[in-house]
Amino acid sequence: MPSGRPKVQLMGAWEIRQRLGYSREWTQRLITRRDFPEPYATLRMGSVWAAEDVEQWIAENRPNLDEPEGE
C-alpha cells in the first residue's frame, strides 16, 4: 500500500556496529557522542538512525572505511 512518503532506510546499533566493525561497547560510546547523528526515532527496542545520516557521518569522520555492501 503506497503512502506517498519516501522510504527511509534505518539502522539500529547492531547494523552500525557491523558497518563500522566496532565492538558492542565502542559502538555504544560512539552513538552517544555529540557529533554522531541524532536518532531518527527511539523505539521500545532502542534507537534507530537514518542510514543516510550514518553514512554521511562515516564519510566525514571515517573516510577510509569501504563502501557498504551493495553500493
PQR file of N, CA, C, O and H, with PARSE charges and radii, in Angstrom:
ATOM      1  N   MET A   1       0.838  -1.167   0.000 -0.4000 1.5000
ATOM      2  CA  MET A   1       0.000   0.000   0.000 -0.0000 2.0000
ATOM      3  C   MET A   1       0.892   1.241   0.000  0.5500 1.7000
ATOM      4  O   MET A   1       1.388   1.630   1.057 -0.5500 1.4000
ATOM      5  N   PRO A   2       1.108   1.871  -1.151 -0.5600 1.5000
ATOM      6  CA  PRO A   2       1.950   3.069  -1.238  0.2800 2.0000
ATOM      7  C   PRO A   2       1.329   4.219  -0.454  0.5500 1.7000
ATOM      8  O   PRO A   2       0.120   4.441  -0.507 -0.5500 1.4000
ATOM      9  N   SER A   3       2.155   4.930   0.260 -0.4000 1.5000
ATOM     10  CA  SER A   3       1.653   6.030   1.086 -0.0000 2.0000
ATOM     11  C   SER A   3       2.062   7.397   0.556  0.5500 1.7000
ATOM     12  O   SER A   3       1.587   8.417   1.056 -0.5500 1.4000
ATOM     13  H   SER A   3       3.137   4.750   0.303  0.4000 1.0000
ATOM     14  N   GLY A   4       2.925   7.437  -0.435 -0.4000 1.5000
ATOM     15  CA  GLY A   4       3.396   8.709  -0.945 -0.0000 2.0000
ATOM     16  C   GLY A   4       4.570   9.276  -0.172  0.5500 1.7000
ATOM     17  O   GLY A   4       5.211  10.227  -0.620 -0.5500 1.4000
ATOM     18  H   GLY A   4       3.311   6.608  -0.841  0.4000 1.0000
ATOM     19  N   ARG A   5       4.857   8.698   0.992 -0.4000 1.5000
ATOM     20  CA  ARG A   5       6.004   9.155   1.777 -0.0000 2.0000
ATOM     21  C   ARG A   5       7.256   8.441   1.302  0.5500 1.7000
ATOM     22  O   ARG A   5       7.206   7.258   0.965 -0.5500 1.4000
ATOM     23  H   ARG A   5       4.337   7.926   1.356  0.4000 1.0000
ATOM     24  N   PRO A   6       8.383   9.148   1.272 -0.5600 1.5000
ATOM     25  CA  PRO A   6       9.626   8.467   0.877  0.2800 2.0000
ATOM     26  C   PRO A   6      10.014   7.441   1.935  0.5500 1.7000
ATOM     27  O   PRO A   6       9.811   7.657   3.130 -0.5500 1.4000
ATOM     28  N   LYS A   7      10.574   6.324   1.482 -0.4000 1.5000
ATOM     29  CA  LYS A   7      11.039   5.300   2.409 -0.0000 2.0000
ATOM     30  C   LYS A   7      12.385   5.722   2.976  0.5500 1.7000
ATOM     31  O   LYS A   7      13.264   6.185   2.248 -0.5500 1.4000
ATOM     32  H   LYS A   7      10.740   6.148   0.512  0.4000 1.0000
ATOM     33  N   VAL A   8      12.530   5.558   4.263 -0.4000 1.5000
ATOM     34  CA  VAL A   8      13.778   5.880   4.948 -0.0000 2.0000
ATOM     35  C   VAL A   8      14.397   4.568   5.397  0.5500 1.7000
ATOM     36  O   VAL A   8      13.767   3.793   6.117 -0.5500 1.4000
ATOM     37  H   VAL A   8      11.816   5.182   4.854  0.4000 1.0000
ATOM     38  N   GLN A   9      15.625   4.317   4.975 -0.4000 1.5000
ATOM     39  CA  GLN A   9      16.326   3.132   5.451 -0.0000 2.0000
ATOM     40  C   GLN A   9      16.856   3.442   6.839  0.5500 1.7000
ATOM     41  O   GLN A   9      17.458   4.490   7.075 -0.5500 1.4000
ATOM     42  H   GLN A   9      16.137   4.947   4.390  0.4000 1.0000
ATOM     43  N   LEU A  10      16.623   2.510   7.753 -0.4000 1.5000
ATOM     44  CA  LEU A  10      17.011   2.708   9.145 -0.0000 2.0000
ATOM     45  C   LEU A  10      18.101   1.731   9.548  0.5500 1.7000
ATOM     46  O   LEU A  10      18.225   0.643   8.986 -0.5500 1.4000
ATOM     47  H   LEU A  10      16.134   1.659   7.562  0.4000 1.0000
ATOM     48  N   MET A  11      18.884   2.140  10.529 -0.4000 1.5000
ATOM     49  CA  MET A  11      19.936   1.297  11.098 -0.0000 2.0000
ATOM     50  C   MET A  11      19.819   1.345  12.611  0.5500 1.7000
ATOM     51  O   MET A  11      19.661   2.414  13.200 -0.5500 1.4000
ATOM     52  H   MET A  11      18.784   3.024  10.986  0.4000 1.0000
ATOM     53  N   GLY A  12      19.896   0.183  13.230 -0.4000 1.5000
ATOM     54  CA  GLY A  12      19.989   0.114  14.680 -0.0000 2.0000
ATOM     55  C   GLY A  12      21.452   0.050  15.079  0.5500 1.7000
ATOM     56  O   GLY A  12      22.340   0.075  14.227 -0.5500 1.4000
ATOM     57  H   GLY A  12      20.024  -0.686  12.752  0.4000 1.0000
ATOM     58  N   ALA A  13      21.694  -0.032  16.369 -0.4000 1.5000
ATOM     59  CA  ALA A  13      23.071  -0.100  16.860 -0.0000 2.0000
ATOM     60  C   ALA A  13      23.805  -1.309  16.290  0.5500 1.7000
ATOM     61  O   ALA A  13      24.997  -1.223  15.997 -0.5500 1.4000
ATOM     62  H   ALA A  13      20.973  -0.053  17.061  0.4000 1.0000
ATOM     63  N   TRP A  14      23.109  -2.432  16.131 -0.4000 1.5000
ATOM     64  CA  TRP A  14      23.744  -3.637  15.596 -0.0000 2.0000
ATOM     65  C   TRP A  14      24.236  -3.400  14.170  0.5500 1.7000
ATOM     66  O   TRP A  14      25.359  -3.775  13.836 -0.5500 1.4000
ATOM     67  H   TRP A  14      22.141  -2.501  16.369  0.4000 1.0000
ATOM     68  N   GLU A  15      23.406  -2.780  13.323 -0.4000 1.5000
ATOM     69  CA  GLU A  15      23.808  -2.501  11.942 -0.0000 2.0000
ATOM     70  C   GLU A  15      24.960  -1.503  11.889  0.5500 1.7000
ATOM     71  O   GLU A  15      25.865  -1.640  11.066 -0.5500 1.4000
ATOM     72  H   GLU A  15      22.494  -2.475  13.595  0.4000 1.0000
ATOM     73  N   ILE A  16      24.930  -0.516  12.751 -0.4000 1.5000
ATOM     74  CA  ILE A  16      26.033   0.451  12.808 -0.0000 2.0000
ATOM     75  C   ILE A  16      27.315  -0.264  13.219  0.5500 1.7000
ATOM     76  O   ILE A  16      28.379  -0.032  12.647 -0.5500 1.4000
ATOM     77  H   ILE A  16      24.196  -0.404  13.420  0.4000 1.0000
ATOM     78  N   ARG A  17      27.201  -1.117  14.198 -0.4000 1.5000
ATOM     79  CA  ARG A  17      28.359  -1.901  14.654 -0.0000 2.0000
ATOM     80  C   ARG A  17      28.922  -2.744  13.521  0.5500 1.7000
ATOM     81  O   ARG A  17      30.136  -2.778  13.323 -0.5500 1.4000
ATOM     82  H   ARG A  17      26.336  -1.305  14.664  0.4000 1.0000
ATOM     83  N   GLN A  18      28.064  -3.420  12.780 -0.4000 1.5000
ATOM     84  CA  GLN A  18      28.513  -4.245  11.661 -0.0000 2.0000
ATOM     85  C   GLN A  18      29.161  -3.389  10.573  0.5500 1.7000
ATOM     86  O   GLN A  18      30.182  -3.768  10.000 -0.5500 1.4000
ATOM     87  H   GLN A  18      27.077  -3.392  12.941  0.4000 1.0000
ATOM     88  N   ARG A  19      28.566  -2.250  10.299 -0.4000 1.5000
ATOM     89  CA  ARG A  19      29.077  -1.362   9.248 -0.0000 2.0000
ATOM     90  C   ARG A  19      30.475  -0.853   9.587  0.5500 1.7000
ATOM     91  O   ARG A  19      31.338  -0.763   8.714 -0.5500 1.4000
ATOM     92  H   ARG A  19      27.736  -1.943  10.764  0.4000 1.0000
ATOM     93  N   LEU A  20      30.692  -0.520  10.860 -0.4000 1.5000
ATOM     94  CA  LEU A  20      31.967   0.056  11.275 -0.0000 2.0000
ATOM     95  C   LEU A  20      32.994  -0.985  11.690  0.5500 1.7000
ATOM     96  O   LEU A  20      34.194  -0.711  11.686 -0.5500 1.4000
ATOM     97  H   LEU A  20      29.991  -0.593  11.569  0.4000 1.0000
ATOM     98  N   GLY A  21      32.531  -2.177  12.048 -0.4000 1.5000
ATOM     99  CA  GLY A  21      33.449  -3.212  12.515 -0.0000 2.0000
ATOM    100  C   GLY A  21      33.916  -2.974  13.941  0.5500 1.7000
ATOM    101  O   GLY A  21      34.991  -3.433  14.326 -0.5500 1.4000
ATOM    102  H   GLY A  21      31.557  -2.400  12.051  0.4000 1.0000
ATOM    103  N   TYR A  22      33.127  -2.268  14.720 -0.4000 1.5000
ATOM    104  CA  TYR A  22      33.477  -1.949  16.099 -0.0000 2.0000
ATOM    105  C   TYR A  22      32.871  -2.960  17.062  0.5500 1.7000
ATOM    106  O   TYR A  22      31.953  -3.700  16.709 -0.5500 1.4000
ATOM    107  H   TYR A  22      32.254  -1.895  14.407  0.4000 1.0000
ATOM    108  N   SER A  23      33.395  -2.980  18.276 -0.4000 1.5000
ATOM    109  CA  SER A  23      32.818  -3.811  19.332 -0.0000 2.0000
ATOM    110  C   SER A  23      31.490  -3.197  19.781  0.5500 1.7000
ATOM    111  O   SER A  23      31.183  -2.042  19.484 -0.5500 1.4000
ATOM    112  H   SER A  23      34.141  -2.379  18.563  0.4000 1.0000
ATOM    113  N   ARG A  24      30.723  -3.999  20.500 -0.4000 1.5000
ATOM    114  CA  ARG A  24      29.447  -3.523  21.033 -0.0000 2.0000
ATOM    115  C   ARG A  24      29.657  -2.326  21.963  0.5500 1.7000
ATOM    116  O   ARG A  24      28.923  -1.340  21.893 -0.5500 1.4000
ATOM    117  H   ARG A  24      30.973  -4.937  20.741  0.4000 1.0000
ATOM    118  N   GLU A  25      30.655  -2.421  22.825 -0.4000 1.5000
ATOM    119  CA  GLU A  25      30.918  -1.350  23.783 -0.0000 2.0000
ATOM    120  C   GLU A  25      31.345  -0.059  23.086  0.5500 1.7000
ATOM    121  O   GLU A  25      30.882   1.027  23.437 -0.5500 1.4000
ATOM    122  H   GLU A  25      31.251  -3.222  22.882  0.4000 1.0000
ATOM    123  N   TRP A  26      32.230  -0.186  22.098 -0.4000 1.5000
ATOM    124  CA  TRP A  26      32.705   1.004  21.383 -0.0000 2.0000
ATOM    125  C   TRP A  26      31.563   1.646  20.600  0.5500 1.7000
ATOM    126  O   TRP A  26      31.462   2.871  20.539 -0.5500 1.4000
ATOM    127  H   TRP A  26      32.606  -1.068  21.813  0.4000 1.0000
ATOM    128  N   THR A  27      30.708   0.826  20.005 -0.4000 1.5000
ATOM    129  CA  THR A  27      29.560   1.355  19.263 -0.0000 2.0000
ATOM    130  C   THR A  27      28.636   2.120  20.202  0.5500 1.7000
ATOM    131  O   THR A  27      28.141   3.187  19.838 -0.5500 1.4000
ATOM    132  H   THR A  27      30.790  -0.170  20.054  0.4000 1.0000
ATOM    133  N   GLN A  28      28.394   1.601  21.394 -0.4000 1.5000
ATOM    134  CA  GLN A  28      27.540   2.302  22.362 -0.0000 2.0000
ATOM    135  C   GLN A  28      28.136   3.660  22.732  0.5500 1.7000
ATOM    136  O   GLN A  28      27.407   4.642  22.871 -0.5500 1.4000
ATOM    137  H   GLN A  28      28.796   0.734  21.690  0.4000 1.0000
ATOM    138  N   ARG A  29      29.444   3.715  22.889 -0.4000 1.5000
ATOM    139  CA  ARG A  29      30.094   5.005  23.171 -0.0000 2.0000
ATOM    140  C   ARG A  29      29.938   5.960  21.991  0.5500 1.7000
ATOM    141  O   ARG A  29      29.658   7.145  22.169 -0.5500 1.4000
ATOM    142  H   ARG A  29      30.036   2.917  22.775  0.4000 1.0000
ATOM    143  N   LEU A  30      30.123   5.431  20.797 -0.4000 1.5000
ATOM    144  CA  LEU A  30      30.050   6.253  19.591 -0.0000 2.0000
ATOM    145  C   LEU A  30      28.674   6.883  19.416  0.5500 1.7000
ATOM    146  O   LEU A  30      28.573   8.082  19.158 -0.5500 1.4000
ATOM    147  H   LEU A  30      30.350   4.468  20.653  0.4000 1.0000
ATOM    148  N   ILE A  31      27.614   6.091  19.552 -0.4000 1.5000
ATOM    149  CA  ILE A  31      26.273   6.606  19.260 -0.0000 2.0000
ATOM    150  C   ILE A  31      25.777   7.611  20.295  0.5500 1.7000
ATOM    151  O   ILE A  31      24.738   8.240  20.097 -0.5500 1.4000
ATOM    152  H   ILE A  31      27.696   5.117  19.761  0.4000 1.0000
ATOM    153  N   THR A  32      26.509   7.767  21.397 -0.4000 1.5000
ATOM    154  CA  THR A  32      26.134   8.785  22.384 -0.0000 2.0000
ATOM    155  C   THR A  32      26.982  10.051  22.265  0.5500 1.7000
ATOM    156  O   THR A  32      26.783  11.009  23.012 -0.5500 1.4000
ATOM    157  H   THR A  32      27.354   7.256  21.558  0.4000 1.0000
ATOM    158  N   ARG A  33      27.925  10.052  21.329 -0.4000 1.5000
ATOM    159  CA  ARG A  33      28.759  11.244  21.139 -0.0000 2.0000
ATOM    160  C   ARG A  33      27.937  12.380  20.544  0.5500 1.7000
ATOM    161  O   ARG A  33      26.974  12.155  19.811 -0.5500 1.4000
ATOM    162  H   ARG A  33      28.087   9.274  20.722  0.4000 1.0000
ATOM    163  N   ARG A  34      28.331  13.584  20.869 -0.4000 1.5000
ATOM    164  CA  ARG A  34      27.620  14.769  20.363 -0.0000 2.0000
ATOM    165  C   ARG A  34      27.706  14.912  18.852  0.5500 1.7000
ATOM    166  O   ARG A  34      26.787  15.436  18.222 -0.5500 1.4000
ATOM    167  H   ARG A  34      29.113  13.766  21.464  0.4000 1.0000
ATOM    168  N   ASP A  35      28.809  14.449  18.268 -0.4000 1.5000
ATOM    169  CA  ASP A  35      28.970  14.632  16.825 -0.0000 2.0000
ATOM    170  C   ASP A  35      28.312  13.516  16.010  0.5500 1.7000
ATOM    171  O   ASP A  35      28.292  13.587  14.781 -0.5500 1.4000
ATOM    172  H   ASP A  35      29.556  14.024  18.779  0.4000 1.0000
ATOM    173  N   PHE A  36      27.773  12.488  16.670 -0.4000 1.5000
ATOM    174  CA  PHE A  36      27.086  11.421  15.945 -0.0000 2.0000
ATOM    175  C   PHE A  36      25.652  11.875  15.679  0.5500 1.7000
ATOM    176  O   PHE A  36      25.075  12.593  16.496 -0.5500 1.4000
ATOM    177  H   PHE A  36      27.789  12.430  17.668  0.4000 1.0000
ATOM    178  N   PRO A  37      25.069  11.470  14.551 -0.5600 1.5000
ATOM    179  CA  PRO A  37      23.704  11.922  14.232  0.2800 2.0000
ATOM    180  C   PRO A  37      22.693  11.576  15.327  0.5500 1.7000
ATOM    181  O   PRO A  37      22.828  10.576  16.032 -0.5500 1.4000
ATOM    182  N   GLU A  38      21.694  12.421  15.444 -0.4000 1.5000
ATOM    183  CA  GLU A  38      20.587  12.155  16.364 -0.0000 2.0000
ATOM    184  C   GLU A  38      19.794  10.959  15.840  0.5500 1.7000
ATOM    185  O   GLU A  38      19.682  10.777  14.628 -0.5500 1.4000
ATOM    186  H   GLU A  38      21.585  13.234  14.872  0.4000 1.0000
ATOM    187  N   PRO A  39      19.248  10.150  16.731 -0.5600 1.5000
ATOM    188  CA  PRO A  39      18.412   9.038  16.268  0.2800 2.0000
ATOM    189  C   PRO A  39      17.215   9.555  15.469  0.5500 1.7000
ATOM    190  O   PRO A  39      16.674  10.622  15.758 -0.5500 1.4000
ATOM    191  N   TYR A  40      16.817   8.794  14.477 -0.4000 1.5000
ATOM    192  CA  TYR A  40      15.625   9.100  13.685 -0.0000 2.0000
ATOM    193  C   TYR A  40      14.384   8.878  14.549  0.5500 1.7000
ATOM    194  O   TYR A  40      13.411   9.629  14.471 -0.5500 1.4000
ATOM    195  H   TYR A  40      17.256   7.927  14.242  0.4000 1.0000
ATOM    196  N   ALA A  41      14.440   7.831  15.372 -0.4000 1.5000
ATOM    197  CA  ALA A  41      13.343   7.508  16.285 -0.0000 2.0000
ATOM    198  C   ALA A  41      13.896   6.664  17.422  0.5500 1.7000
ATOM    199  O   ALA A  41      14.923   5.999  17.283 -0.5500 1.4000
ATOM    200  H   ALA A  41      15.230   7.221  15.435  0.4000 1.0000
ATOM    201  N   THR A  42      13.201   6.705  18.541 -0.4000 1.5000
ATOM    202  CA  THR A  42      13.536   5.830  19.657 -0.0000 2.0000
ATOM    203  C   THR A  42      12.335   4.930  19.900  0.5500 1.7000
ATOM    204  O   THR A  42      11.238   5.391  20.215 -0.5500 1.4000
ATOM    205  H   THR A  42      12.367   7.245  18.654  0.4000 1.0000
ATOM    206  N   LEU A  43      12.573   3.649  19.746 -0.4000 1.5000
ATOM    207  CA  LEU A  43      11.529   2.646  19.889 -0.0000 2.0000
ATOM    208  C   LEU A  43      11.740   1.889  21.191  0.5500 1.7000
ATOM    209  O   LEU A  43      12.746   2.080  21.874 -0.5500 1.4000
ATOM    210  H   LEU A  43      13.465   3.275  19.490  0.4000 1.0000
ATOM    211  N   ARG A  44      10.811   1.051  21.523 -0.4000 1.5000
ATOM    212  CA  ARG A  44      10.952   0.250  22.737 -0.0000 2.0000
ATOM    213  C   ARG A  44      12.221  -0.600  22.685  0.5500 1.7000
ATOM    214  O   ARG A  44      12.875  -0.808  23.707 -0.5500 1.4000
ATOM    215  H   ARG A  44       9.993   0.896  20.968  0.4000 1.0000
ATOM    216  N   MET A  45      12.566  -1.087  21.501 -0.4000 1.5000
ATOM    217  CA  MET A  45      13.756  -1.927  21.336 -0.0000 2.0000
ATOM    218  C   MET A  45      15.051  -1.128  21.280  0.5500 1.7000
ATOM    219  O   MET A  45      16.135  -1.710  21.330 -0.5500 1.4000
ATOM    220  H   MET A  45      12.035  -0.918  20.671  0.4000 1.0000
ATOM    221  N   GLY A  46      14.961   0.170  21.179 -0.4000 1.5000
ATOM    222  CA  GLY A  46      16.146   1.012  21.127 -0.0000 2.0000
ATOM    223  C   GLY A  46      16.037   2.075  20.054  0.5500 1.7000
ATOM    224  O   GLY A  46      15.005   2.205  19.396 -0.5500 1.4000
ATOM    225  H   GLY A  46      14.080   0.642  21.138  0.4000 1.0000
ATOM    226  N   SER A  47      17.090   2.822  19.884 -0.4000 1.5000
ATOM    227  CA  SER A  47      17.108   3.897  18.892 -0.0000 2.0000
ATOM    228  C   SER A  47      17.429   3.358  17.510  0.5500 1.7000
ATOM    229  O   SER A  47      18.089   2.330  17.358 -0.5500 1.4000
ATOM    230  H   SER A  47      17.928   2.716  20.418  0.4000 1.0000
ATOM    231  N   VAL A  48      16.944   4.081  16.506 -0.4000 1.5000
ATOM    232  CA  VAL A  48      17.275   3.790  15.114 -0.0000 2.0000
ATOM    233  C   VAL A  48      17.688   5.097  14.456  0.5500 1.7000
ATOM    234  O   VAL A  48      17.198   6.172  14.802 -0.5500 1.4000
ATOM    235  H   VAL A  48      16.409   4.916  16.629  0.4000 1.0000
ATOM    236  N   TRP A  49      18.600   4.982  13.500 -0.4000 1.5000
ATOM    237  CA  TRP A  49      19.133   6.139  12.796 -0.0000 2.0000
ATOM    238  C   TRP A  49      18.825   6.014  11.319  0.5500 1.7000
ATOM    239  O   TRP A  49      18.720   4.907  10.790 -0.5500 1.4000
ATOM    240  H   TRP A  49      18.999   4.109  13.218  0.4000 1.0000
ATOM    241  N   ALA A  50      18.679   7.145  10.655 -0.4000 1.5000
ATOM    242  CA  ALA A  50      18.547   7.141   9.203 -0.0000 2.0000
ATOM    243  C   ALA A  50      19.893   6.712   8.625  0.5500 1.7000
ATOM    244  O   ALA A  50      20.926   7.309   8.927 -0.5500 1.4000
ATOM    245  H   ALA A  50      18.764   8.044  11.084  0.4000 1.0000
ATOM    246  N   ALA A  51      19.871   5.678   7.799 -0.4000 1.5000
ATOM    247  CA  ALA A  51      21.111   5.154   7.222 -0.0000 2.0000
ATOM    248  C   ALA A  51      21.866   6.252   6.474  0.5500 1.7000
ATOM    249  O   ALA A  51      23.096   6.292   6.505 -0.5500 1.4000
ATOM    250  H   ALA A  51      19.031   5.192   7.554  0.4000 1.0000
ATOM    251  N   GLU A  52      21.143   7.128   5.813 -0.4000 1.5000
ATOM    252  CA  GLU A  52      21.779   8.227   5.077 -0.0000 2.0000
ATOM    253  C   GLU A  52      22.592   9.119   6.020  0.5500 1.7000
ATOM    254  O   GLU A  52      23.694   9.543   5.673 -0.5500 1.4000
ATOM    255  H   GLU A  52      20.144   7.095   5.787  0.4000 1.0000
ATOM    256  N   ASP A  53      22.058   9.404   7.200 -0.4000 1.5000
ATOM    257  CA  ASP A  53      22.777  10.230   8.184 -0.0000 2.0000
ATOM    258  C   ASP A  53      24.030   9.525   8.684  0.5500 1.7000
ATOM    259  O   ASP A  53      25.086  10.141   8.828 -0.5500 1.4000
ATOM    260  H   ASP A  53      21.163   9.060   7.482  0.4000 1.0000
ATOM    261  N   VAL A  54      23.903   8.218   8.949 -0.4000 1.5000
ATOM    262  CA  VAL A  54      25.048   7.443   9.435 -0.0000 2.0000
ATOM    263  C   VAL A  54      26.128   7.379   8.363  0.5500 1.7000
ATOM    264  O   VAL A  54      27.309   7.560   8.662 -0.5500 1.4000
ATOM    265  H   VAL A  54      23.045   7.718   8.831  0.4000 1.0000
ATOM    266  N   GLU A  55      25.734   7.124   7.118 -0.4000 1.5000
ATOM    267  CA  GLU A  55      26.716   7.044   6.032 -0.0000 2.0000
ATOM    268  C   GLU A  55      27.411   8.384   5.813  0.5500 1.7000
ATOM    269  O   GLU A  55      28.604   8.421   5.515 -0.5500 1.4000
ATOM    270  H   GLU A  55      24.775   6.977   6.876  0.4000 1.0000
ATOM    271  N   GLN A  56      26.680   9.474   5.958 -0.4000 1.5000
ATOM    272  CA  GLN A  56      27.304  10.799   5.831 -0.0000 2.0000
ATOM    273  C   GLN A  56      28.311  11.015   6.958  0.5500 1.7000
ATOM    274  O   GLN A  56      29.404  11.530   6.725 -0.5500 1.4000
ATOM    275  H   GLN A  56      25.710   9.444   6.201  0.4000 1.0000
ATOM    276  N   TRP A  57      27.946  10.623   8.177 -0.4000 1.5000
ATOM    277  CA  TRP A  57      28.862  10.749   9.309 -0.0000 2.0000
ATOM    278  C   TRP A  57      30.120   9.918   9.062  0.5500 1.7000
ATOM    279  O   TRP A  57      31.232  10.378   9.322 -0.5500 1.4000
ATOM    280  H   TRP A  57      27.058  10.204   8.367  0.4000 1.0000
ATOM    281  N   ILE A  58      29.945   8.699   8.561 -0.4000 1.5000
ATOM    282  CA  ILE A  58      31.094   7.837   8.261 -0.0000 2.0000
ATOM    283  C   ILE A  58      31.988   8.497   7.217  0.5500 1.7000
ATOM    284  O   ILE A  58      33.208   8.518   7.372 -0.5500 1.4000
ATOM    285  H   ILE A  58      29.042   8.326   8.349  0.4000 1.0000
ATOM    286  N   ALA A  59      31.393   9.035   6.155 -0.4000 1.5000
ATOM    287  CA  ALA A  59      32.172   9.678   5.089 -0.0000 2.0000
ATOM    288  C   ALA A  59      32.992  10.848   5.629  0.5500 1.7000
ATOM    289  O   ALA A  59      34.116  11.081   5.187 -0.5500 1.4000
ATOM    290  H   ALA A  59      30.401   9.018   6.029  0.4000 1.0000
ATOM    291  N   GLU A  60      32.429  11.574   6.577 -0.4000 1.5000
ATOM    292  CA  GLU A  60      33.114  12.742   7.130 -0.0000 2.0000
ATOM    293  C   GLU A  60      34.118  12.390   8.228  0.5500 1.7000
ATOM    294  O   GLU A  60      35.117  13.088   8.402 -0.5500 1.4000
ATOM    295  H   GLU A  60      31.515  11.384   6.936  0.4000 1.0000
ATOM    296  N   ASN A  61      33.857  11.317   8.963 -0.4000 1.5000
ATOM    297  CA  ASN A  61      34.658  11.007  10.147 -0.0000 2.0000
ATOM    298  C   ASN A  61      35.492   9.743  10.049  0.5500 1.7000
ATOM    299  O   ASN A  61      36.462   9.586  10.791 -0.5500 1.4000
ATOM    300  H   ASN A  61      33.046  10.750   8.822  0.4000 1.0000
ATOM    301  N   ARG A  62      35.137   8.855   9.163 -0.4000 1.5000
ATOM    302  CA  ARG A  62      35.872   7.594   8.969 -0.0000 2.0000
ATOM    303  C   ARG A  62      36.027   7.340   7.469  0.5500 1.7000
ATOM    304  O   ARG A  62      35.568   6.313   6.970 -0.5500 1.4000
ATOM    305  H   ARG A  62      34.349   8.983   8.561  0.4000 1.0000
ATOM    306  N   PRO A  63      36.670   8.262   6.744 -0.5600 1.5000
ATOM    307  CA  PRO A  63      36.703   8.182   5.277  0.2800 2.0000
ATOM    308  C   PRO A  63      37.423   6.959   4.720  0.5500 1.7000
ATOM    309  O   PRO A  63      37.251   6.647   3.542 -0.5500 1.4000
ATOM    310  N   ASN A  64      38.214   6.261   5.511 -0.4000 1.5000
ATOM    311  CA  ASN A  64      38.954   5.110   4.993 -0.0000 2.0000
ATOM    312  C   ASN A  64      38.161   3.811   5.017  0.5500 1.7000
ATOM    313  O   ASN A  64      38.659   2.779   4.568 -0.5500 1.4000
ATOM    314  H   ASN A  64      38.354   6.514   6.468  0.4000 1.0000
ATOM    315  N   LEU A  65      36.935   3.843   5.535 -0.4000 1.5000
ATOM    316  CA  LEU A  65      36.107   2.636   5.521 -0.0000 2.0000
ATOM    317  C   LEU A  65      35.637   2.360   4.098  0.5500 1.7000
ATOM    318  O   LEU A  65      35.403   3.284   3.318 -0.5500 1.4000
ATOM    319  H   LEU A  65      36.530   4.681   5.900  0.4000 1.0000
ATOM    320  N   ASP A  66      35.503   1.093   3.775 -0.4000 1.5000
ATOM    321  CA  ASP A  66      34.981   0.712   2.467 -0.0000 2.0000
ATOM    322  C   ASP A  66      33.521   1.116   2.359  0.5500 1.7000
ATOM    323  O   ASP A  66      32.850   1.372   3.360 -0.5500 1.4000
ATOM    324  H   ASP A  66      35.693   0.343   4.409  0.4000 1.0000
ATOM    325  N   GLU A  67      33.042   1.168   1.111 -0.4000 1.5000
ATOM    326  CA  GLU A  67      31.625   1.402   0.863 -0.0000 2.0000
ATOM    327  C   GLU A  67      30.832   0.227   1.408  0.5500 1.7000
ATOM    328  O   GLU A  67      31.334  -0.897   1.425 -0.5500 1.4000
ATOM    329  H   GLU A  67      33.586   0.960   0.299  0.4000 1.0000
ATOM    330  N   PRO A  68      29.586   0.464   1.861 -0.5600 1.5000
ATOM    331  CA  PRO A  68      28.777  -0.660   2.328  0.2800 2.0000
ATOM    332  C   PRO A  68      28.489  -1.626   1.193  0.5500 1.7000
ATOM    333  O   PRO A  68      28.472  -1.237   0.025 -0.5500 1.4000
ATOM    334  N   GLU A  69      28.260  -2.888   1.540 -0.4000 1.5000
ATOM    335  CA  GLU A  69      27.962  -3.888   0.523 -0.0000 2.0000
ATOM    336  C   GLU A  69      26.717  -3.480  -0.239  0.5500 1.7000
ATOM    337  O   GLU A  69      25.770  -2.946   0.338 -0.5500 1.4000
ATOM    338  H   GLU A  69      28.273  -3.204   2.489  0.4000 1.0000
ATOM    339  N   GLY A  70      26.724  -3.734  -1.545 -0.4000 1.5000
ATOM    340  CA  GLY A  70      25.576  -3.420  -2.371 -0.0000 2.0000
ATOM    341  C   GLY A  70      25.574  -2.009  -2.910  0.5500 1.7000
ATOM    342  O   GLY A  70      24.633  -1.630  -3.607 -0.5500 1.4000
ATOM    343  H   GLY A  70      27.494  -4.168  -2.014  0.4000 1.0000
ATOM    344  N   GLU A  71      26.575  -1.224  -2.621 -0.4000 1.5000
ATOM    345  CA  GLU A  71      26.629   0.158  -3.112 -0.0000 2.0000
ATOM    346  C   GLU A  71      27.562   0.237  -4.290  0.5500 1.7000
ATOM    347  O   GLU A  71      27.752   1.313  -4.856 -0.5500 1.4000
ATOM    348  H   GLU A  71      27.340  -1.532  -2.055  0.4000 1.0000
TER
END
